[in-house]
Amino acid sequence: MKTLKYTFFLTLIVISFSCSKEDEEFYNAVYTTIPGLVTIEVQPNYEVNDVLWINTNSFSRYLSEPNQTTPLDVYRTTNSQKFSFIYSLERQVDGNWENVAIGNNFVQENGSTSIGNYVTANAIYNSTTETYEFRGGLRLLQTGQYRIGFFSGYNGSNFDIISDSGNRSTFLTIATTAINANNGFYNFTVN
């Protein structure tokens, strides 16, 4: 009976430590929905070697939230110098959408990126303008049907833009949309 009590006590300690660790990981995480933080800069038609630009010009430090009277100060809330989101470029081949390798065909104007099978765009905080700035372009190298696709977010329909908050700061995930995208995609033709 004594062994059973010790085993139960040790099991309870192990469970409480694992639960505490998980709680710490998500304790400072908050979520909201604010549309239109990203813009795809569209033009009437695209030719080979044109650049399709994506920006966060409307991503202010102060954001209006639904059903709130005062703007959310995302910089003060998160202490984050950077918010990130993910998108990809796809080309239609034989009726199927295939990922396009971007490689050195990315043009960086503001912010920063990490490029692999998709683009991780980082909007960097500018204290002078009080905005999170990103502007990057995809050089279009071939004719065809293309689309920009954003990865589905936590709410299942929009995509996420996520703070890069430091330890003990609030991690903010904003479900947002891209202006000029329909259901997370922007379709276009390169002539």
Solvent accessible surface area in square Angstrom, and as a share of the most:
residue,aa,sasa,rsa
1,M,171,0.76
2,K,143,0.60
3,T,102,0.60
4,L,115,0.57
5,K,126,0.53
6,Y,128,0.49
7,T,75,0.44
8,F,139,0.58
9,F,116,0.48
10,L,110,0.55
11,T,66,0.39
12,L,93,0.46
13,I,59,0.30
14,V,98,0.57
15,I,90,0.46
16,S,57,0.36
17,F,142,0.59
18,S,56,0.36
19,C,67,0.40
20,S,53,0.34
21,K,131,0.55
22,E,104,0.47
23,D,94,0.49
24,E,129,0.58
25,E,102,0.46
26,F,136,0.57
27,Y,176,0.67
28,N,49,0.25
29,A,28,0.22
30,V,67,0.39
31,Y,115,0.44
32,T,19,0.11
33,T,47,0.27
34,I,9,0.05
35,P,89,0.56
36,G,15,0.14
37,L,5,0.03
38,V,0,0.00
39,T,27,0.15
40,I,0,0.00
41,E,51,0.23
42,V,69,0.40
43,Q,71,0.31
44,P,140,0.88
45,N,86,0.44
46,Y,4,0.01
47,E,86,0.39
48,V,58,0.33
49,N,91,0.47
50,D,41,0.21
51,V,27,0.15
52,L,1,0.00
53,W,48,0.17
54,I,0,0.00
55,N,5,0.03
56,T,1,0.01
57,N,110,0.57
58,S,55,0.36
59,F,0,0.00
60,S,34,0.22
61,R,43,0.16
62,Y,96,0.36
63,L,9,0.04
64,S,89,0.58
65,E,41,0.19
66,P,78,0.49
67,N,153,0.79
68,Q,109,0.48
69,T,141,0.82
70,T,102,0.59
71,P,78,0.49
72,L,34,0.17
73,D,26,0.14
74,V,0,0.00
75,Y,54,0.21
76,R,185,0.68
77,T,48,0.28
78,T,0,0.00
79,N,95,0.49
80,S,0,0.00
81,Q,96,0.43
82,K,58,0.25
83,F,0,0.00
84,S,25,0.16
85,F,3,0.01
86,I,60,0.30
87,Y,0,0.00
88,S,11,0.07
89,L,7,0.04
90,E,31,0.14
91,R,65,0.24
92,Q,72,0.32
93,V,49,0.28
94,D,138,0.71
95,G,58,0.56
96,N,97,0.50
97,W,76,0.27
98,E,87,0.39
99,N,78,0.40
100,V,38,0.22
101,A,92,0.71
102,I,6,0.03
103,G,48,0.46
104,N,155,0.79
105,N,43,0.22
106,F,27,0.11
107,V,43,0.24
108,Q,74,0.33
109,E,94,0.42
110,N,60,0.31
111,G,28,0.27
112,S,45,0.29
113,T,40,0.23
114,S,66,0.42
115,I,63,0.32
116,G,50,0.48
117,N,113,0.58
118,Y,89,0.34
119,V,0,0.00
120,T,32,0.18
121,A,0,0.00
122,N,15,0.08
123,A,0,0.00
124,I,64,0.33
125,Y,21,0.08
126,N,47,0.24
127,S,87,0.56
128,T,124,0.72
129,T,74,0.43
130,E,64,0.29
131,T,27,0.16
132,Y,0,0.00
133,E,46,0.21
134,F,2,0.01
135,R,52,0.19
136,G,0,0.00
137,G,0,0.00
138,L,2,0.01
139,R,91,0.33
140,L,2,0.01
141,L,83,0.41
142,Q,102,0.45
143,T,70,0.41
144,G,22,0.21
145,Q,81,0.36
146,Y,7,0.03
147,R,47,0.17
148,I,0,0.00
149,G,5,0.05
150,F,16,0.07
151,F,95,0.40
152,S,88,0.57
153,G,14,0.13
154,Y,95,0.36
155,N,66,0.34
156,G,57,0.54
157,S,82,0.53
158,N,30,0.15
159,F,6,0.03
160,D,27,0.14
161,I,0,0.00
162,I,78,0.40
163,S,6,0.04
164,D,79,0.41
165,S,10,0.06
166,G,41,0.39
167,N,138,0.71
168,R,215,0.79
169,S,14,0.09
170,T,32,0.19
171,F,80,0.33
172,L,3,0.02
173,T,15,0.09
174,I,0,0.00
175,A,0,0.00
176,T,0,0.00
177,T,52,0.30
178,A,7,0.05
179,I,82,0.41
180,N,73,0.37
181,A,25,0.20
182,N,113,0.58
183,N,134,0.69
184,G,22,0.21
185,F,65,0.27
186,Y,28,0.11
187,N,91,0.47
188,F,13,0.05
189,T,57,0.33
190,V,2,0.01
191,N,87,0.44
